């Protein structure tokens, strides 16, 4: 679904950091996304979203990472996501408390009436 390019790699304080550009092959609301990730968390730490005109639209920043064990694997998850709309100056923050990872839910939990 995407083309990836412009991979940049640098090491800071022993942690490898990657920056790359993600461009949708299909019609999208974003012209591109620039993703920042690192070898410690093995996931995105920041994403810049560009509008169809190529101007920076939004930035999401991932913070308060915590390690979660699922079976024998460890996954780092951000427990705070801050989304800033650069153009409108609006900000939204999503914070998890008491997050549980690896929990099995029944399909019923995701039915439309249950999600309301």
CORZIPE-V149329 format. One record per backbone hydrogen bond with DSSP energy under -1.0 kcal/mol. CO is the residue of the C=O (numbers start at 1). NH is the residue of the N-H. If there is no record, write none. Layout:
BEGIN
co=CO nh=NH
co=CO nh=NH
END
This chain:
BEGIN
co=1 nh=25
co=3 nh=23
co=5 nh=21
co=8 nh=19
co=10 nh=17
co=12 nh=15
co=15 nh=12
co=16 nh=39
co=17 nh=10
co=18 nh=37
co=19 nh=8
co=20 nh=35
co=21 nh=5
co=22 nh=33
co=23 nh=3
co=32 nh=50
co=33 nh=22
co=34 nh=48
co=35 nh=20
co=36 nh=45
co=36 nh=46
co=37 nh=18
co=38 nh=42
co=43 nh=38
co=45 nh=62
co=46 nh=36
co=47 nh=60
co=48 nh=34
co=49 nh=57
co=49 nh=58
co=50 nh=31
co=51 nh=54
co=55 nh=51
co=57 nh=86
co=57 nh=87
co=58 nh=49
co=59 nh=84
co=60 nh=47
co=61 nh=82
co=63 nh=79
co=63 nh=80
co=64 nh=79
co=66 nh=77
co=68 nh=75
co=70 nh=73
co=73 nh=70
co=75 nh=68
co=77 nh=66
co=79 nh=96
co=80 nh=63
co=81 nh=94
co=82 nh=61
co=83 nh=92
co=84 nh=59
co=85 nh=89
co=90 nh=85
co=92 nh=83
co=94 nh=81
co=106 nh=109
co=107 nh=110
co=108 nh=111
co=111 nh=115
END
